[in-house]
């Protein structure tokens, strides 16, 4: 393995002190060293293919100019798009992003936080998993800057950027009712996470006159989507009160449900009306244009990065709680 070029190597070849080389390469034009000597040092550094020791620089400045992004599943189009925007926005602010997926497991989320802290990240953007409250409390106690995205815990005073899930779900289900649907089912995740509970609450609020709400709400496990969603659909279609519409709480649930509709020759919207929370590129391949709740992904990601950058550069006890509006994109599937 080739020996890493050091400041000492450059100083020896340039005939100057190590301190002079360090000043020129770290301070650039503000080094105070003559332009002639500075040009010579930079030229030698380039010839020797010198690469700065980032760990040493981090120790010296106290910052690594990296941030950690932890989401539920980076392969999910929703989180993949957020990650892409976070990466671009972070770069504008001088930061590199290290990604990780928790798979909705608090244990994996905790491992990722420890790993990223060991990598000396300057802060975190986190879409928290269920039962990860203690991890966030520890970050607060350690005064590690972080901002939650998409989700948050109401009982913890933290920075977050999220949407009004209850309002968005209420508007979606109200649209189905306005279109004449009388028995509207919902398929959601079985979780205590606040954002999902709020979607369920919005659904229930829109069905205030329904006496059989509990039979129309089907909750599935995150780890058993492929098995549980078809079972949930069967229950909704063959129960005592068969549904004429289904509201899917996420795009992943929606895509799985649409595949099952195709397998069972269930037609949308003739047999069943559909609205999905979040969009997906997979919807483009479905024969019926789908109505969906559109989240402001760009604003979510950009505001999260900006809040975090401000916390890193100007630490404060002030907490930023940002709510953004959604848009119901209406197409043929809910008619």
ChimeraX attribute file (.defattr): number of C-alpha atoms within 10 A of each C-alpha:
attribute: neighborCount
match mode: 1-to-1
recipient: residues
	/A:1	3
	/A:2	4
	/A:3	5
	/A:4	13
	/A:5	15
	/A:6	15
	/A:7	19
	/A:8	15
	/A:9	17
	/A:10	25
	/A:11	19
	/A:12	12
	/A:13	12
	/A:14	19
	/A:15	11
	/A:16	14
	/A:17	13
	/A:18	16
	/A:19	11
	/A:20	17
	/A:21	25
	/A:22	17
	/A:23	16
	/A:24	21
	/A:25	17
	/A:26	12
	/A:27	12
	/A:28	13
	/A:29	13
	/A:30	10
	/A:31	16
	/A:32	12
	/A:33	16
	/A:34	10
	/A:35	12
	/A:36	8
	/A:37	16
	/A:38	20
	/A:39	13
	/A:40	14
	/A:41	23
	/A:42	18
	/A:43	14
	/A:44	16
	/A:45	22
	/A:46	12
	/A:47	10
	/A:48	14
	/A:49	11
	/A:50	16
	/A:51	12
	/A:52	14
	/A:53	11
	/A:54	12
	/A:55	14
	/A:56	11
	/A:57	13
	/A:58	15
	/A:59	11
	/A:60	10
	/A:61	10
	/A:62	12
	/A:63	17
	/A:64	20
	/A:65	21
	/A:66	20
	/A:67	28
	/A:68	24
	/A:69	27
	/A:70	27
	/A:71	27
	/A:72	18
	/A:73	16
	/A:74	19
	/A:75	11
	/A:76	14
	/A:77	17
	/A:78	19
	/A:79	20
	/A:80	14
	/A:81	16
	/A:82	24
	/A:83	22
	/A:84	14
	/A:85	19
	/A:86	25
	/A:87	22
	/A:88	17
	/A:89	21
	/A:90	23
	/A:91	15
	/A:92	11
	/A:93	13
	/A:94	10
	/A:95	19
	/A:96	19
	/A:97	21
	/A:98	16
	/A:99	16
	/A:100	19
	/A:101	19
	/A:102	22
	/A:103	17
	/A:104	20
	/A:105	15
	/A:106	18
	/A:107	14
	/A:108	16
	/A:109	25
	/A:110	17
	/A:111	12
	/A:112	19
	/A:113	22
	/A:114	13
	/A:115	13
	/A:116	22
	/A:117	17
	/A:118	9
	/A:119	15
	/A:120	19
	/A:121	23
	/A:122	24
	/A:123	26
	/A:124	27
	/A:125	27
	/A:126	26
	/A:127	25
	/A:128	25
	/A:129	24
	/A:130	15
	/A:131	15
	/A:132	17
	/A:133	15
	/A:134	12
	/A:135	17
	/A:136	22
	/A:137	14
	/A:138	11
	/A:139	16
	/A:140	15
	/A:141	9
	/A:142	9
	/A:143	13
	/A:144	17
	/A:145	24
	/A:146	27
	/A:147	27
	/A:148	24
	/A:149	25
	/A:150	23
	/A:151	19
	/A:152	24
	/A:153	18
	/A:154	8
	/A:155	7
	/A:156	12
	/A:157	15
	/A:158	20
	/A:159	21
	/A:160	27
	/A:161	25
	/A:162	25
	/A:163	20
	/A:164	17
	/A:165	27
	/A:166	19
	/A:167	18
	/A:168	23
	/A:169	30
	/A:170	20
	/A:171	20
	/A:172	26
	/A:173	27
	/A:174	18
	/A:175	18
	/A:176	24
	/A:177	17
	/A:178	10
	/A:179	12
	/A:180	13
	/A:181	19
	/A:182	14
	/A:183	19
	/A:184	26
	/A:185	28
	/A:186	28
	/A:187	25
	/A:188	24
	/A:189	21
	/A:190	13
	/A:191	17
	/A:192	11
	/A:193	16
	/A:194	15
	/A:195	19
	/A:196	20
	/A:197	17
	/A:198	18
	/A:199	23
	/A:200	23
	/A:201	17
	/A:202	22
	/A:203	27
	/A:204	20
	/A:205	18
	/A:206	21
	/A:207	19
	/A:208	9
	/A:209	9
	/A:210	14
	/A:211	8
	/A:212	12
	/A:213	17
	/A:214	11
	/A:215	15
	/A:216	23
	/A:217	20
	/A:218	21
	/A:219	17
	/A:220	19
	/A:221	14
	/A:222	16
	/A:223	11
	/A:224	9
	/A:225	16
	/A:226	17
	/A:227	12
	/A:228	20
	/A:229	24
	/A:230	18
	/A:231	14
	/A:232	20
	/A:233	21
	/A:234	13
	/A:235	19
	/A:236	25
	/A:237	17
	/A:238	10
	/A:239	12
	/A:240	11
	/A:241	15
	/A:242	17
	/A:243	22
	/A:244	20
	/A:245	28
	/A:246	27
	/A:247	25
	/A:248	26
	/A:249	23
	/A:250	22
	/A:251	23
	/A:252	22
	/A:253	22
	/A:254	27
	/A:255	19
	/A:256	17
	/A:257	23
	/A:258	20
	/A:259	14
	/A:260	18
	/A:261	17
	/A:262	13
	/A:263	9
	/A:264	10
	/A:265	10
	/A:266	13
	/A:267	15
	/A:268	22
	/A:269	17
	/A:270	11
	/A:271	13
	/A:272	19
	/A:273	23
	/A:274	30
	/A:275	31
	/A:276	30
	/A:277	24
	/A:278	24
	/A:279	22
	/A:280	19
	/A:281	11
	/A:282	13
	/A:283	18
	/A:284	11
	/A:285	8
	/A:286	14
	/A:287	11
	/A:288	16
	/A:289	16
	/A:290	22
	/A:291	23
	/A:292	27
	/A:293	23
	/A:294	17
	/A:295	22
	/A:296	16
	/A:297	21
	/A:298	15
	/A:299	15
	/A:300	22
	/A:301	26
	/A:302	19
	/A:303	20
	/A:304	28
	/A:305	30
	/A:306	16
	/A:307	21
	/A:308	26
	/A:309	24
	/A:310	12
	/A:311	22
	/A:312	19
	/A:313	11
	/A:314	8
	/A:315	13
	/A:316	11
	/A:317	8
	/A:318	10
	/A:319	13
	/A:320	16
	/A:321	15
	/A:322	16
	/A:323	14
	/A:324	14
	/A:325	13
	/A:326	19
	/A:327	14
	/A:328	19
	/A:329	15
	/A:330	16
	/A:331	14
	/A:332	14
	/A:333	22
	/A:334	29
	/A:335	20
